[in-house]
């Protein structure tokens, strides 16, 4: 009789993955990155544990949005005060803070609990092509079906 495998924290093996976001559609990039952060690509995946790898995203300023989303889609924030809702278009957000646009898309695809907050800490997003994580020897990750 085979038993169900339940991983322990000692079974977690974390790797570093680097993704180049040049001309990649934002939603496709976010869904792949969220799956890697959660650890769904591993055979030892457990939904109640943080099994995922570290993800480095470079060239976040060159991410693509399809259709008229660049001008019509809005990113919302709230200050916490009454009437404190502010909205910015994604074209303005990608100009000023391209890393926030990518982080916001990936954060929306992670669990909304303490597990999701632990998983988002393993995400590193950079607007340019350089990153300071060369010592971790990240492996390049290529997305399939990049072009639209």
ROFIBA-851006 format. One line per 5 residues: number of its first residue (from 0); their letters; for each residue x, y, z of N, C-alpha, C. Coordinates in Angstrom, 2 decimals. Each point is the difference from the previous one (the first is absolute). Last residue first. Example, Ala and Ser with C-alpha at 12.3 -4.5 7.8 and 13.67 -1.06 7.14 Angstrom:
1	sa	12.85,-2.25,7.08,0.82,1.19,0.06,-0.77,1.09,0.73  0.29,-5.72,-0.07,-0.89,1.19,0.00,0.90,1.20,0.00 $
***
This chain:
147	xxxxx	2.33,37.14,-29.50,-1.46,-0.01,-0.17,-0.34,0.20,-1.45  4.56,-2.10,2.83,-0.56,0.97,-0.94,-1.52,-0.16,-0.09  2.53,-2.98,2.80,0.14,1.37,0.47,-0.73,0.97,-0.92  0.47,-5.25,0.86,-1.01,0.78,-0.70,-0.01,1.44,0.51  2.67,-2.70,3.32,-0.46,-0.51,-1.28,-1.10,0.89,-0.54 $
142	xxxxx	4.26,1.26,3.36,-1.44,-0.17,-0.09,-0.35,-0.52,-1.38  4.65,-0.53,3.07,-0.59,0.51,-1.23,-1.49,-0.30,-0.01  4.31,0.65,3.68,-1.28,-0.64,-0.21,-0.63,0.61,-1.24  5.27,-0.53,2.51,-0.97,0.72,-0.84,-1.26,-0.82,-0.22  3.11,-0.19,4.49,-0.16,-0.67,-1.29,-0.98,0.79,-0.84 $
137	xxxxx	3.47,1.66,4.18,-1.37,-0.26,-0.47,0.00,-0.65,-1.37  3.51,0.98,3.96,0.05,-0.78,-1.25,-1.41,-0.33,-0.50  1.69,2.79,3.84,-0.93,-1.11,0.20,-0.08,-0.92,-1.22  2.62,4.05,0.08,0.60,-0.97,0.90,-0.90,-1.21,0.24  -1.38,3.88,-2.53,0.84,-0.91,-0.78,0.62,-1.08,0.89 $
132	xxxxx	-3.31,3.93,0.66,-0.11,-1.34,0.55,0.84,-1.02,-0.78  -1.24,5.02,-0.55,1.12,-0.28,0.89,0.01,-1.42,0.57  -1.72,2.21,-4.98,-0.50,-0.34,1.32,1.18,-0.40,0.88  -1.45,2.52,-5.24,0.94,-0.48,1.02,-0.72,-0.33,1.30  -2.09,1.88,-4.00,0.47,-1.34,-0.32,0.93,-0.57,1.07 $
127	xxxxx	-3.96,3.71,1.15,1.05,-0.16,-0.99,0.40,-1.45,-0.19  -3.33,1.23,3.20,-0.42,0.65,-1.24,1.03,-0.21,-1.11  -1.14,-3.43,4.19,0.90,1.09,-0.36,-0.41,0.56,-1.35  -1.69,-3.50,4.46,-0.31,0.59,-1.30,0.91,1.19,-0.24  -0.81,-4.72,3.25,0.87,1.16,-0.18,-0.23,0.53,-1.41 $
122	xxxxx	-2.39,-3.64,3.92,-0.03,0.63,-1.32,0.89,1.23,-0.01  -1.15,-2.81,3.83,1.01,-0.67,-0.82,0.05,0.56,-1.42  -3.21,1.37,3.33,1.32,0.47,0.42,1.12,-0.64,-0.80  -4.61,-1.24,-0.44,0.31,1.21,-0.76,1.36,0.57,0.39  -1.80,-3.81,2.30,0.42,-0.33,-1.35,0.37,1.24,-0.80 $
117	xxxxx	-1.75,0.34,4.42,1.34,-0.60,0.05,0.51,-0.28,-1.40  -4.37,1.59,0.44,0.93,1.07,0.39,1.43,-0.53,0.11  -3.49,-3.06,-0.86,0.24,0.86,-1.16,0.96,1.13,0.31  -1.36,-2.77,3.55,0.80,-0.78,-0.95,0.34,0.83,-1.24  -2.94,1.71,3.30,1.40,0.09,0.42,0.92,-0.80,-0.92 $
112	xxxxx	-4.35,1.49,-2.42,0.17,-0.36,1.41,1.48,0.09,0.35  -2.64,-0.07,-4.51,-0.18,1.21,0.80,0.05,-0.36,1.49  2.39,-2.38,-4.64,-1.02,-0.07,1.05,-0.04,1.26,0.84  1.64,0.60,-5.04,0.46,-0.79,1.15,-1.11,-0.05,1.05  -0.12,2.60,-4.11,-0.13,-1.43,-0.32,0.50,-0.90,1.12 $
107	xxxxx	0.21,4.87,0.07,-1.40,-0.36,-0.17,-0.22,-1.47,-0.28  4.39,1.88,0.25,-0.61,-0.05,1.33,-1.47,-0.42,-0.08  2.41,0.82,-3.99,0.38,-1.28,0.61,-0.65,-0.16,1.37  -0.65,4.07,-2.33,-0.60,-1.09,-0.77,0.30,-1.36,0.64  2.00,3.87,1.84,-1.44,0.02,0.23,-0.69,-1.14,-0.73 $
102	xxxxx	4.64,0.73,-0.71,-0.25,-0.52,1.35,-1.50,-0.09,0.29  1.35,2.02,-4.04,0.26,-1.45,-0.03,-0.29,-0.61,1.36  -0.35,4.66,-0.36,-1.01,-0.61,-0.87,0.16,-1.51,-0.03  3.18,2.64,2.34,-1.27,-0.11,0.71,-1.07,-0.68,-0.84  4.29,1.07,-1.84,0.07,-1.17,0.88,-1.32,-0.20,0.74 $
97	xxxxx	0.74,3.81,-2.87,-0.30,-1.25,-0.72,0.05,-1.24,0.89  -0.69,5.36,0.62,0.38,-1.12,0.87,-0.28,-1.33,-0.71  -0.42,4.22,-2.45,0.57,0.44,1.27,0.54,-1.14,0.84  -2.03,-0.84,-4.33,1.00,1.05,-0.16,0.71,0.30,1.31  -3.60,-3.05,-0.10,1.18,-0.60,-0.61,1.09,1.04,-0.25 $
92	xxxxx	-4.17,1.47,1.70,0.66,-0.86,0.99,1.27,-0.63,-0.57  -2.80,2.56,-2.83,0.68,0.87,0.96,0.77,-0.82,1.03  -2.60,-2.35,-3.07,1.05,0.69,-0.75,0.80,0.92,0.92  -3.79,-2.27,1.69,1.18,-0.85,-0.08,1.10,0.63,-0.83  -3.51,3.02,2.81,-0.04,-0.89,-1.15,1.31,-0.79,-0.06 $
87	xxxxx	-2.28,1.74,4.61,0.94,0.42,-1.04,-0.11,-0.98,-1.15  -2.80,1.71,4.90,0.12,-0.87,-1.16,1.01,0.60,-0.97  -1.87,0.15,5.59,0.66,0.67,-1.11,0.21,-1.01,-1.11  -2.91,0.91,4.98,0.25,-0.88,-1.15,0.66,0.80,-1.11  -1.70,1.38,4.60,1.42,-0.11,-0.32,0.33,-0.92,-1.15 $
82	xxxxx	-4.18,1.37,2.69,0.25,0.72,-1.25,1.43,-0.11,-0.48  -0.34,-1.13,4.93,-1.21,0.14,-0.82,0.28,0.86,-1.24  4.16,-2.68,1.96,-0.88,1.06,0.46,-1.25,0.07,-0.87  3.59,-2.93,-0.92,-0.53,-0.43,1.28,-0.93,1.03,0.61  2.32,-0.13,-4.43,0.84,0.49,1.08,-0.45,-0.50,1.36 $
77	xxxxx	-0.33,-2.33,-5.05,-0.81,0.71,0.99,0.89,0.38,1.16  0.21,-1.40,-5.69,0.59,-0.07,1.34,-0.93,0.74,0.93  0.08,-2.27,-5.50,-0.60,0.72,1.13,0.82,-0.20,1.27  0.43,-0.12,-5.73,0.51,-0.61,1.22,-0.50,0.86,1.16  -1.94,-0.79,-5.34,0.46,0.86,1.09,0.47,-0.84,1.18 $
72	xxxxx	-1.07,-0.14,-5.79,0.10,-0.72,1.26,0.60,0.91,1.06  -0.41,1.59,-4.53,-1.28,-0.15,0.67,0.08,-0.66,1.37  3.80,0.85,-3.11,-0.66,1.27,0.28,-1.26,-0.15,0.86  2.60,-3.83,-1.21,1.01,0.98,0.39,-0.63,1.33,0.38  -2.50,-3.71,-1.84,0.20,-0.02,1.45,0.98,1.07,0.46 $
67	xxxxx	-1.99,-1.45,-4.47,0.03,1.39,0.46,0.24,0.09,1.50  1.80,-4.30,-2.74,-1.20,0.80,-0.22,0.19,1.44,0.45  3.37,-3.22,2.34,-0.70,-0.18,-1.26,-1.21,0.94,-0.09  5.05,0.30,2.49,-1.42,-0.12,0.30,-0.75,-0.05,-1.32  5.50,-0.87,1.89,-1.02,0.38,-0.98,-1.39,-0.17,0.58 $
62	xxxxx	5.38,1.14,1.93,-1.10,-0.95,-0.01,-1.10,0.52,-0.93  4.41,2.00,1.38,-0.28,-0.38,-1.39,-1.13,-1.03,-0.11  1.89,1.76,4.16,-0.50,1.15,-0.73,-0.35,-0.32,-1.44  2.02,-3.15,3.02,-1.42,0.17,0.29,-0.58,1.20,-0.73  4.54,-2.61,0.13,-0.63,0.75,-1.10,-1.50,0.15,0.21 $
57	xxxxx	1.78,-3.86,2.96,0.75,1.14,-0.53,-0.74,0.58,-1.19  -0.87,-3.37,4.58,-0.55,0.47,-1.28,0.79,1.24,-0.40  0.40,-4.54,3.47,0.55,1.30,-0.34,-0.57,0.38,-1.36  -1.24,-3.72,4.21,-0.18,0.45,-1.38,0.56,1.41,-0.13  0.21,-4.80,3.40,0.18,1.44,-0.12,-0.11,0.39,-1.47 $
52	xxxxx	-2.64,-4.41,1.79,1.35,0.49,-0.25,0.02,1.53,0.02  -3.63,-3.51,2.69,0.43,0.61,-1.24,1.44,0.46,-0.03  -3.22,-2.07,3.41,0.96,-0.91,-0.65,0.70,0.65,-1.18  -3.25,0.85,4.54,0.73,0.84,-0.95,1.12,-0.84,-0.60  -4.83,-1.98,1.96,1.39,0.33,0.30,0.59,0.88,-1.09 $
47	xxxxx	-4.44,-2.09,-0.01,0.06,0.65,1.31,1.41,0.43,0.38  -1.28,-2.43,-4.10,-0.65,1.31,0.01,0.10,0.74,1.33  3.57,-3.36,-2.40,-1.03,-0.13,1.01,-0.66,1.37,0.13  3.70,-2.93,-3.50,-0.85,1.15,0.32,-1.02,-0.37,1.06  3.83,-2.47,-2.36,-0.26,-0.03,1.44,-0.90,1.16,0.44 $
42	xxxxx	1.58,-0.62,-4.55,-0.82,-1.17,0.35,-0.32,-0.09,1.49  0.74,4.71,-2.76,0.76,-1.06,0.65,-0.90,-1.19,0.33  -1.36,4.31,-1.85,0.75,-0.72,-1.02,0.79,-1.17,0.59  -2.56,3.22,2.58,-0.89,-0.93,-0.68,0.70,-0.80,-1.09  1.36,3.62,3.38,0.62,-1.31,-0.05,-0.83,-1.03,-0.73 $
37	xxxxx	-0.41,5.03,0.94,-0.77,-0.94,0.83,0.64,-1.38,0.05  1.91,3.37,-2.75,0.08,0.45,1.40,-0.74,-0.95,0.93  -0.28,-0.76,-4.64,1.34,-0.32,0.48,0.14,0.41,1.47  -4.01,1.10,-2.17,0.09,-1.46,0.12,1.38,-0.42,0.53  -0.74,4.56,-0.97,-0.75,-0.41,1.19,0.06,-1.50,0.21 $
32	xxxxx	1.97,1.83,-3.90,0.77,0.36,1.19,-0.72,-0.43,1.28  -2.22,-0.60,-4.13,1.16,-0.88,0.09,0.80,0.27,1.26  -3.64,2.82,-0.91,-0.48,-1.34,0.33,1.15,-0.99,0.10  0.92,4.51,-1.28,-0.44,-0.09,1.39,-0.44,-1.41,0.36  1.19,1.00,-4.50,1.17,0.08,0.87,-0.39,-0.21,1.46 $
27	xxxxx	-3.45,0.36,-3.09,0.70,-1.28,-0.20,1.25,-0.06,0.88  -2.45,4.04,-0.06,-0.75,-1.08,0.66,0.68,-1.35,-0.12  1.93,3.82,-2.26,0.04,0.12,1.47,-0.72,-1.14,0.70  2.47,-0.47,-4.79,-1.27,0.53,0.46,-0.05,-0.10,1.53  4.61,0.59,-2.72,-0.86,-1.07,0.52,-1.28,0.66,0.51 $
22	xxxxx	4.14,2.20,-1.81,-1.09,-0.33,-0.94,-0.84,-1.20,0.43  4.01,0.46,3.04,-0.05,0.78,-1.23,-1.06,-0.55,-0.94  1.56,-1.47,4.58,-1.37,0.42,-0.30,-0.12,0.80,-1.29  3.24,-4.02,2.43,0.12,1.23,-0.76,-1.39,0.40,-0.49  1.78,-3.07,4.36,-0.92,0.09,-1.14,0.21,1.36,-0.65 $
17	xxxxx	2.56,-3.74,3.70,-0.05,1.35,-0.56,-0.87,-0.02,-1.26  0.80,-3.07,4.86,-0.39,0.02,-1.41,-0.04,1.44,-0.46  1.89,-3.49,4.30,-0.20,1.36,-0.48,-0.25,-0.05,-1.49  -1.00,-3.75,4.20,0.91,0.40,-1.06,-0.32,1.45,-0.37  -0.96,-3.75,4.39,-0.29,1.22,-0.75,1.09,0.27,-1.03 $
12	xxxxx	-2.27,-4.19,3.02,1.24,0.34,-0.71,-0.32,1.20,-0.88  -2.34,-2.93,4.42,-0.06,1.14,-0.92,1.38,0.28,-0.58  -1.20,-3.33,3.43,-0.09,-0.46,-1.38,0.04,1.14,-1.02  -0.09,0.58,4.83,1.32,-0.49,-0.40,0.00,-0.47,-1.46  -4.06,1.44,2.22,0.89,1.11,-0.38,1.40,-0.44,-0.42 $
7	xxxxx	-3.79,-3.52,-0.88,0.39,0.70,1.20,0.87,1.19,-0.41  -4.04,-3.13,-2.74,1.36,0.54,0.16,0.18,0.69,1.34  -3.09,-4.22,-1.67,-0.19,1.33,0.56,1.37,0.59,0.30  -2.43,-4.30,-3.00,1.21,0.70,0.40,-0.38,1.38,0.54  -2.89,-4.72,-0.04,0.07,1.33,-0.56,1.22,0.71,0.56 $
2	xxx	-0.10,-5.40,-0.51,-0.46,1.08,0.86,0.09,1.34,-0.74  -0.62,-5.45,-1.58,0.80,1.21,-0.06,-0.64,1.10,0.84  0.05,-5.67,0.14,-0.84,1.17,0.00,0.89,1.25,0.00 $
***
